[in-house]
Amino acid sequence: MKEIRILSATGILGSGFREETMKRAMTLKPDFIGADAGSTDPGPHHLGSGEPQFSDAACKRDLRLMILAARAAKIPVLVGSAMTAGTDAQVERLAGIAREIAREEKLNFKLATINSEQDRGYLKKRLKQGRIKPLANAPVFDEAVIDRSAHIVGMCGAEPYIEALQNGADVVIAGRSSDTSIFAALPVMKGFNPATVWHMAKIMECGAASVVLRKYPDCNFAIVTDDHFIIEPPNPEYRCDPASVASHNLYENSTPYELVEPSGILNTVNARYEAVSDRAVKVSGSTFKKAERYTIKLEGAELAGYQSIVLGSVRDPIILRQFDHWLENLIKAARDRIRAVMGDSIDSRYRLDVRQFGRNAAMGVLEPDMSVGHEVGLLFQITAPDQKLANALAKSLSHIAVHYPVPEWTGLITSVAFPYSPAEIDKGASYRFNMNHVVEPDSPLEMFRINYEQV
């Protein structure tokens, strides 16, 4: 029975893994080492600004161990969604780190980079052709959205990785890509059953996240055949069971039964999860339906403004008994003061958001328990066209907030405690995602550019 062995280094490059775990995993003779390096989980900032989530030092530490292990075993390394968002600059940043590692460790290898940032003219052309389609709850998408986006990336499938591997790449650093494509590419290239491969890839893309209790990021290992795969963490402190593996299908997914990829849809309704030891799980029974039309998902981010925030907390039981009324009037008073200072036209130039920690900060209006405890933390957030204005508005707001009264008190009171001085904290540029659409290209490689170099 043919098989392929796969090592996932960690859930996201830069988050770390144990060196001893990788050494143990390498004794299992993997056919390649993969790692996702990005996500939209941290929000739009990393795509909009181009700044990575993790430091260069953190990414270099992980990538060094991966490349050293792979070069010793003469197997490839595949990294996707470079430096969080996978912009062209972030791909080059991680490629530069790979070159540093090669120089410092006296290594020679063929490096492939896959650029996934999109040409705006190309997108406008496809838009006019009706070949950019909205997904669920998609915002308005037109040429103006394309023009004002800071960066737009396409989420590549397995095909660009396959192209790089077929051209002899030892290390592949890709821009934004499907997390699963990183782990599906080589097995698909070698002709393994796509249903088994894509299901394995979904479980493996987050490293050790599918173990029963992940205390820290680490490696994971899978052995894939045509009709099943077995997943077993190489860290002896970790174990998988059927529930921990099956539940990972729901992670970052709207349904546990379908996973949509550029080339098709994985269906896990009939999947079986069987414990083959106290640490390993065998998975089989999934199906994969090839897409009628190949699609590439777009991710874009645009500047929303500049933000200043004010953090405070309220512990006065008299205020807390009438908290909603007090906060509503405080916000009205702050807006009135801002209008008095800046003029009536200021209303359209800023946005004020308030989160109530200890109340409903996480879920907002969806929170089923709206009761108030013995204290409530407040986060006031001002968004304005520039930082100077945001800060000025925050100063007006913070002064109103710190002394806003209740009828039971007379004289000047202090109603909100601020943990910082000054209370106003400039957060800088703020970005928002501005598209949830797919492109129908002529080929899987059309929207991506692959470059090769010997390092």
Solvent accessible surface area in square Angstrom, and as a share of the most:
residue,aa,sasa,rsa
1,M,182,0.81
2,K,99,0.42
3,E,81,0.36
4,I,2,0.01
5,R,67,0.24
6,I,0,0.00
7,L,0,0.00
8,S,0,0.00
9,A,0,0.00
10,T,0,0.00
11,G,15,0.14
12,I,29,0.15
13,L,1,0.01
14,G,8,0.08
15,S,35,0.23
16,G,17,0.17
17,F,9,0.04
18,R,87,0.32
19,E,72,0.32
20,E,90,0.41
21,T,1,0.00
22,M,5,0.02
23,K,129,0.55
24,R,99,0.36
25,A,0,0.00
26,M,35,0.16
27,T,100,0.58
28,L,69,0.34
29,K,156,0.66
30,P,6,0.04
31,D,52,0.27
32,F,0,0.00
33,I,0,0.00
34,G,0,0.00
35,A,0,0.00
36,D,5,0.02
37,A,4,0.03
38,G,1,0.01
39,S,22,0.14
40,T,53,0.31
41,D,92,0.48
42,P,51,0.32
43,G,20,0.20
44,P,31,0.19
45,H,77,0.34
46,H,26,0.11
47,L,7,0.03
48,G,4,0.04
49,S,40,0.26
50,G,17,0.16
51,E,90,0.40
52,P,18,0.11
53,Q,80,0.36
54,F,55,0.23
55,S,65,0.42
56,D,56,0.29
57,A,76,0.59
58,A,32,0.24
59,C,4,0.02
60,K,37,0.16
61,R,95,0.35
62,D,1,0.01
63,L,0,0.00
64,R,60,0.22
65,L,29,0.15
66,M,0,0.00
67,I,0,0.00
68,L,60,0.30
69,A,19,0.14
70,A,1,0.01
71,R,47,0.17
72,A,87,0.67
73,A,46,0.36
74,K,167,0.71
75,I,20,0.10
76,P,25,0.15
77,V,0,0.00
78,L,0,0.00
79,V,0,0.00
80,G,0,0.00
81,S,0,0.00
82,A,0,0.00
83,M,2,0.01
84,T,3,0.02
85,A,8,0.06
86,G,0,0.00
87,T,0,0.00
88,D,46,0.24
89,A,73,0.57
90,Q,1,0.00
91,V,2,0.01
92,E,93,0.42
93,R,90,0.33
94,L,0,0.00
95,A,0,0.00
96,G,21,0.20
97,I,9,0.05
98,A,0,0.00
99,R,55,0.20
100,E,60,0.27
101,I,0,0.00
102,A,4,0.03
103,R,163,0.60
104,E,93,0.42
105,E,60,0.27
106,K,177,0.75
107,L,36,0.18
108,N,118,0.61
109,F,1,0.01
110,K,57,0.24
111,L,0,0.00
112,A,0,0.00
113,T,13,0.07
114,I,0,0.00
115,N,26,0.13
116,S,0,0.00
117,E,32,0.14
118,Q,15,0.07
119,D,91,0.47
120,R,80,0.29
121,G,46,0.44
122,Y,41,0.16
123,L,0,0.00
124,K,49,0.21
125,K,113,0.48
126,R,11,0.04
127,L,45,0.22
128,K,159,0.67
129,Q,88,0.39
130,G,37,0.36
131,R,42,0.15
132,I,12,0.06
133,K,85,0.36
134,P,88,0.55
135,L,72,0.36
136,A,78,0.61
137,N,154,0.79
138,A,29,0.23
139,P,62,0.39
140,V,117,0.67
141,F,23,0.10
142,D,58,0.30
143,E,63,0.28
144,A,52,0.40
145,V,4,0.02
146,I,0,0.00
147,D,85,0.44
148,R,131,0.48
149,S,5,0.03
150,A,37,0.28
151,H,44,0.20
152,I,2,0.01
153,V,0,0.00
154,G,0,0.00
155,M,36,0.16
156,C,1,0.00
157,G,1,0.01
158,A,4,0.03
159,E,47,0.21
160,P,0,0.00
161,Y,0,0.00
162,I,24,0.12
163,E,57,0.26
164,A,0,0.00
165,L,20,0.10
166,Q,121,0.54
167,N,66,0.34
168,G,44,0.42
169,A,7,0.05
170,D,36,0.19
171,V,1,0.00
172,V,0,0.00
173,I,0,0.00
174,A,0,0.00
175,G,0,0.00
176,R,12,0.04
177,S,0,0.00
178,S,7,0.04
179,D,29,0.15
180,T,6,0.03
181,S,0,0.00
182,I,0,0.00
183,F,0,0.00
184,A,0,0.00
185,A,0,0.00
186,L,10,0.05
187,P,0,0.00
188,V,49,0.28
189,M,61,0.27
190,K,110,0.47
191,G,52,0.50
192,F,11,0.05
193,N,55,0.28
194,P,57,0.36
195,A,6,0.05
196,T,12,0.07
197,V,0,0.00
198,W,8,0.03
199,H,2,0.01
200,M,0,0.00
201,A,0,0.00
202,K,8,0.03
203,I,0,0.00
204,M,0,0.00
205,E,4,0.02
206,C,16,0.10
207,G,0,0.00
208,A,1,0.01
209,A,39,0.30
210,S,1,0.00
211,V,7,0.04
212,V,64,0.37
213,L,119,0.59
214,R,104,0.38
215,K,149,0.63
216,Y,43,0.16
217,P,33,0.21
218,D,0,0.00
219,C,0,0.00
220,N,0,0.00
221,F,7,0.03
222,A,0,0.00
223,I,44,0.22
224,V,0,0.00
225,T,5,0.03
226,D,57,0.30
227,D,86,0.44
228,H,26,0.12
229,F,2,0.01
230,I,48,0.24
231,I,0,0.00
232,E,70,0.31
233,P,0,0.00
234,P,10,0.06
235,N,4,0.02
236,P,84,0.53
237,E,115,0.51
238,Y,7,0.03
239,R,110,0.40
240,C,1,0.01
241,D,37,0.19
242,P,42,0.26
243,A,73,0.56
244,S,17,0.11
245,V,0,0.00
246,A,31,0.24
247,S,72,0.46
248,H,11,0.05
249,N,8,0.04
250,L,94,0.47
251,Y,92,0.35
252,E,89,0.40
253,N,38,0.20
254,S,114,0.74
255,T,42,0.25
256,P,46,0.29
257,Y,113,0.43
258,E,74,0.33
259,L,21,0.11
260,V,106,0.61
261,E,11,0.05
262,P,13,0.08
263,S,24,0.15
264,G,1,0.01
265,I,62,0.31
266,L,1,0.01
267,N,47,0.24
268,T,8,0.05
269,V,88,0.51
270,N,105,0.54
271,A,17,0.13
272,R,134,0.49
273,Y,49,0.19
274,E,76,0.34
275,A,63,0.49
276,V,74,0.42
277,S,56,0.36
278,D,111,0.58
279,R,52,0.19
280,A,2,0.02
281,V,0,0.00
282,K,61,0.26
283,V,2,0.01
284,S,13,0.08
285,G,27,0.26
286,S,17,0.11
287,T,77,0.45
288,F,42,0.18
289,K,144,0.61
290,K,162,0.69
291,A,33,0.26
292,E,170,0.76
293,R,115,0.42
294,Y,36,0.14
295,T,32,0.19
296,I,0,0.00
297,K,62,0.26
298,L,0,0.00
299,E,13,0.06
300,G,0,0.00
301,A,0,0.00
302,E,4,0.02
303,L,79,0.39
304,A,33,0.26
305,G,4,0.04
306,Y,66,0.25
307,Q,13,0.06
308,S,0,0.00
309,I,27,0.14
310,V,2,0.01
311,L,58,0.29
312,G,7,0.06
313,S,41,0.26
314,V,0,0.00
315,R,156,0.57
316,D,32,0.17
317,P,84,0.53
318,I,41,0.21
319,I,0,0.00
320,L,17,0.08
321,R,180,0.66
322,Q,43,0.19
323,F,4,0.02
324,D,84,0.43
325,H,109,0.48
326,W,4,0.01
327,L,10,0.05
328,E,116,0.52
329,N,44,0.23
330,L,1,0.00
331,I,39,0.20
332,K,128,0.54
333,A,27,0.21
334,A,0,0.00
335,R,81,0.29
336,D,59,0.30
337,R,122,0.45
338,I,1,0.00
339,R,70,0.26
340,A,81,0.63
341,V,75,0.43
342,M,73,0.33
343,G,30,0.29
344,D,108,0.56
345,S,85,0.55
346,I,3,0.02
347,D,67,0.35
348,S,106,0.69
349,R,115,0.42
350,Y,18,0.07
351,R,156,0.57
352,L,16,0.08
353,D,41,0.21
354,V,37,0.21
355,R,126,0.46
356,Q,30,0.13
357,F,103,0.43
358,G,64,0.62
359,R,31,0.11
360,N,24,0.12
361,A,12,0.09
362,A,101,0.78
363,M,97,0.43
364,G,26,0.25
365,V,147,0.84
366,L,136,0.68
367,E,38,0.17
368,P,116,0.73
369,D,85,0.44
370,M,83,0.37
371,S,74,0.48
372,V,50,0.29
373,G,46,0.44
374,H,119,0.53
375,E,78,0.35
376,V,1,0.00
377,G,19,0.19
378,L,2,0.01
379,L,28,0.14
380,F,1,0.00
381,Q,44,0.19
382,I,2,0.01
383,T,18,0.10
384,A,3,0.03
385,P,71,0.45
386,D,58,0.30
387,Q,45,0.20
388,K,172,0.73
389,L,18,0.09
390,A,0,0.00
391,N,30,0.15
392,A,34,0.26
393,L,1,0.01
394,A,0,0.00
395,K,102,0.43
396,S,23,0.15
397,L,1,0.01
398,S,6,0.04
399,H,118,0.53
400,I,38,0.20
401,A,0,0.00
402,V,26,0.15
403,H,55,0.25
404,Y,45,0.17
405,P,65,0.41
406,V,6,0.04
407,P,116,0.73
408,E,106,0.47
409,W,112,0.39
410,T,125,0.72
411,G,67,0.64
412,L,145,0.72
413,I,21,0.11
414,T,95,0.55
415,S,7,0.05
416,V,2,0.01
417,A,60,0.46
418,F,54,0.22
419,P,88,0.55
420,Y,121,0.46
421,S,113,0.73
422,P,93,0.59
423,A,15,0.11
424,E,23,0.10
425,I,58,0.29
426,D,74,0.38
427,K,116,0.49
428,G,24,0.23
429,A,28,0.22
430,S,15,0.10
431,Y,40,0.15
432,R,124,0.45
433,F,81,0.34
434,N,9,0.05
435,M,11,0.05
436,N,42,0.21
437,H,8,0.03
438,V,19,0.11
439,V,0,0.00
440,E,23,0.10
441,P,5,0.03
442,D,101,0.53
443,S,46,0.30
444,P,40,0.25
445,L,63,0.31
446,E,62,0.28
447,M,8,0.03
448,F,14,0.06
449,R,102,0.37
450,I,38,0.19
451,N,79,0.40
452,Y,82,0.31
453,E,62,0.28
454,Q,130,0.58
455,V,32,0.18
